[in-house]
Amino acid sequence: MNDDKPERIRIDERGTDLDVARDVLAAAYAGVEWRADRTENDFSFHYQAAGDGAMTLRNVQFEGLLIGEMAAGDDIVIQWITKGQGVLDVGRDEISLVPGQARMWPQQAFRFRFQDYDQRLVQMNRRLVEQLAEEQGIPARSLTFDHRADPGPQAMRLWRNSVSLISRSVLDLNASPLLQAEMGRLAGLSLLELYPQDETRLPPELLLPKNARIRTAVEFVHENAHLPLTPVEVARAADLSARGLQQAFQRLFETTPHGYIRQVRLQKVREELLRSNPDITHIADVASAWGFGHAGRFSAAYAAEFGEYPRETLRRP
């Protein structure tokens, strides 16, 4: 047996020195140009982290003003404040945080501003999340998260319940490495529920070695759906004949390669409509961007695929 165990992370830093607090937090998050100032409150901070390299739970209490930039990284971070003020992506696509509401950190570098706040975070290694997505038939290369999305009440309840269970186990110093690993998996699966992937789920058969080329073809479609695609190009990318690709798609998806490409693009339109502002979004523009030029035929195809018209999707609360 392999005796190597993931290194546990246990951090507990606190104090009343403003410069020390800034440096501790900037080091923990590889921060860029972080600045800390006092506010009307007496300054203090408390930073805790527990977990391992795959997943950590973190807590920041900071009675003061903290401004800076987060560099892009390989981790996926879900955070929520329980008090105070916070703004993500300052100067660009600003998101004002609401106490109790989970928000994902932007995947690219971003600036932030927090004041007199208490923050909870779940930080996960992206590769862990990709592996869990692949187990569910979601190609890792097509895995996408929109940090602007606002999880609904039911999704938030499930997330809180999962985090509560994870916290009890991760904070237990006597918990086994196996339990820690399982809590990491639970965090990743809960993330996929909090930010569901709306694309068509792949059949389990694609995970079998014998269907490796078909899976390559499917991943190629999802990855390049925004480009002009032909079944011949998809077959070439997967090292298949056009006839072999046609037969495989009929067997696994009950549609042609061209039909599958259209389904993926319809799904991309739906994802965009769900996160768009209905007051400023033109459905025809979104449809055109994904290759649908005829409004009537697009609307009919969309309704047949999702059971509602595009305008209904756009107006969803």
LINNOR-V961460 format. One record per residue. RES is the residue in three letters. OMEGA is omega in whole degrees, -180 to 180 (999 if undefined). Layout:
BEGIN
res=RES omega=OMEGA
res=RES omega=OMEGA
END
This chain:
BEGIN
res=MET omega=178
res=ASN omega=-178
res=ASP omega=180
res=ASP omega=179
res=LYS omega=178
res=PRO omega=-180
res=GLU omega=178
res=ARG omega=176
res=ILE omega=176
res=ARG omega=-180
res=ILE omega=175
res=ASP omega=-179
res=GLU omega=178
res=ARG omega=178
res=GLY omega=-177
res=THR omega=179
res=ASP omega=-174
res=LEU omega=-178
res=ASP omega=178
res=VAL omega=180
res=ALA omega=179
res=ARG omega=-177
res=ASP omega=179
res=VAL omega=-177
res=LEU omega=178
res=ALA omega=178
res=ALA omega=-179
res=ALA omega=-176
res=TYR omega=-180
res=ALA omega=-175
res=GLY omega=-180
res=VAL omega=175
res=GLU omega=178
res=TRP omega=178
res=ARG omega=180
res=ALA omega=177
res=ASP omega=177
res=ARG omega=173
res=THR omega=180
res=GLU omega=-179
res=ASN omega=172
res=ASP omega=-173
res=PHE omega=170
res=SER omega=176
res=PHE omega=177
res=HIS omega=-179
res=TYR omega=179
res=GLN omega=174
res=ALA omega=179
res=ALA omega=179
res=GLY omega=177
res=ASP omega=-176
res=GLY omega=-179
res=ALA omega=-176
res=MET omega=175
res=THR omega=169
res=LEU omega=-177
res=ARG omega=179
res=ASN omega=179
res=VAL omega=171
res=GLN omega=-172
res=PHE omega=177
res=GLU omega=-178
res=GLY omega=179
res=LEU omega=-180
res=LEU omega=-178
res=ILE omega=178
res=GLY omega=-180
res=GLU omega=174
res=MET omega=176
res=ALA omega=175
res=ALA omega=-178
res=GLY omega=-178
res=ASP omega=-177
res=ASP omega=172
res=ILE omega=-175
res=VAL omega=171
res=ILE omega=-178
res=GLN omega=172
res=TRP omega=177
res=ILE omega=176
res=THR omega=173
res=LYS omega=177
res=GLY omega=-177
res=GLN omega=178
res=GLY omega=177
res=VAL omega=176
res=LEU omega=177
res=ASP omega=-179
res=VAL omega=177
res=GLY omega=-179
res=ARG omega=179
res=ASP omega=-168
res=GLU omega=177
res=ILE omega=176
res=SER omega=-175
res=LEU omega=177
res=VAL omega=-180
res=PRO omega=178
res=GLY omega=-177
res=GLN omega=-179
res=ALA omega=175
res=ARG omega=176
res=MET omega=173
res=TRP omega=174
res=PRO omega=-178
res=GLN omega=177
res=GLN omega=176
res=ALA omega=-179
res=PHE omega=176
res=ARG omega=-177
res=PHE omega=175
res=ARG omega=178
res=PHE omega=179
res=GLN omega=175
res=ASP omega=-168
res=TYR omega=172
res=ASP omega=-171
res=GLN omega=173
res=ARG omega=-179
res=LEU omega=168
res=VAL omega=-175
res=GLN omega=-175
res=MET omega=174
res=ASN omega=-175
res=ARG omega=-178
res=ARG omega=176
res=LEU omega=-179
res=VAL omega=179
res=GLU omega=179
res=GLN omega=179
res=LEU omega=177
res=ALA omega=179
res=GLU omega=177
res=GLU omega=179
res=GLN omega=178
res=GLY omega=178
res=ILE omega=180
res=PRO omega=-178
res=ALA omega=-177
res=ARG omega=179
res=SER omega=180
res=LEU omega=-179
res=THR omega=176
res=PHE omega=177
res=ASP omega=-177
res=HIS omega=179
res=ARG omega=-178
res=ALA omega=-178
res=ASP omega=-178
res=PRO omega=-179
res=GLY omega=-176
res=PRO omega=-179
res=GLN omega=178
res=ALA omega=179
res=MET omega=178
res=ARG omega=179
res=LEU omega=180
res=TRP omega=-179
res=ARG omega=179
res=ASN omega=180
res=SER omega=-179
res=VAL omega=178
res=SER omega=178
res=LEU omega=180
res=ILE omega=-178
res=SER omega=-178
res=ARG omega=-178
res=SER omega=-176
res=VAL omega=-178
res=LEU omega=178
res=ASP omega=-178
res=LEU omega=-180
res=ASN omega=-179
res=ALA omega=-178
res=SER omega=175
res=PRO omega=179
res=LEU omega=179
res=LEU omega=177
res=GLN omega=180
res=ALA omega=179
res=GLU omega=178
res=MET omega=174
res=GLY omega=177
res=ARG omega=180
res=LEU omega=178
res=ALA omega=-180
res=GLY omega=179
res=LEU omega=178
res=SER omega=176
res=LEU omega=180
res=LEU omega=174
res=GLU omega=-179
res=LEU omega=178
res=TYR omega=-174
res=PRO omega=176
res=GLN omega=-173
res=ASP omega=-179
res=GLU omega=179
res=THR omega=179
res=ARG omega=-177
res=LEU omega=179
res=PRO omega=-179
res=PRO omega=-179
res=GLU omega=-178
res=LEU omega=179
res=LEU omega=-180
res=LEU omega=-179
res=PRO omega=-177
res=LYS omega=-179
res=ASN omega=-176
res=ALA omega=-178
res=ARG omega=178
res=ILE omega=178
res=ARG omega=176
res=THR omega=179
res=ALA omega=-180
res=VAL omega=179
res=GLU omega=179
res=PHE omega=179
res=VAL omega=-178
res=HIS omega=-177
res=GLU omega=-172
res=ASN omega=-177
res=ALA omega=-180
res=HIS omega=-179
res=LEU omega=173
res=PRO omega=-177
res=LEU omega=172
res=THR omega=177
res=PRO omega=179
res=VAL omega=179
res=GLU omega=179
res=VAL omega=179
res=ALA omega=-180
res=ARG omega=-179
res=ALA omega=-179
res=ALA omega=-179
res=ASP omega=179
res=LEU omega=172
res=SER omega=179
res=ALA omega=179
res=ARG omega=179
res=GLY omega=178
res=LEU omega=180
res=GLN omega=-178
res=GLN omega=-179
res=ALA omega=-179
res=PHE omega=176
res=GLN omega=-178
res=ARG omega=-174
res=LEU omega=-174
res=PHE omega=-179
res=GLU omega=176
res=THR omega=178
res=THR omega=174
res=PRO omega=178
res=HIS omega=178
res=GLY omega=179
res=TYR omega=177
res=ILE omega=180
res=ARG omega=178
res=GLN omega=180
res=VAL omega=-180
res=ARG omega=175
res=LEU omega=179
res=GLN omega=178
res=LYS omega=176
res=VAL omega=-179
res=ARG omega=180
res=GLU omega=-179
res=GLU omega=179
res=LEU omega=-178
res=LEU omega=-178
res=ARG omega=-177
res=SER omega=176
res=ASN omega=-176
res=PRO omega=-178
res=ASP omega=-176
res=ILE omega=-176
res=THR omega=175
res=HIS omega=-177
res=ILE omega=-178
res=ALA omega=180
res=ASP omega=180
res=VAL omega=-180
res=ALA omega=-179
res=SER omega=-180
res=ALA omega=179
res=TRP omega=170
res=GLY omega=180
res=PHE omega=-174
res=GLY omega=-177
res=HIS omega=-173
res=ALA omega=-177
res=GLY omega=-180
res=ARG omega=178
res=PHE omega=-178
res=SER omega=180
res=ALA omega=179
res=ALA omega=180
res=TYR omega=-180
res=ALA omega=179
res=ALA omega=-178
res=GLU omega=-170
res=PHE omega=177
res=GLY omega=176
res=GLU omega=-180
res=TYR omega=-178
res=PRO omega=-178
res=ARG omega=177
res=GLU omega=177
res=THR omega=-178
res=LEU omega=-177
res=ARG omega=179
res=ARG omega=180
res=PRO omega=999
END
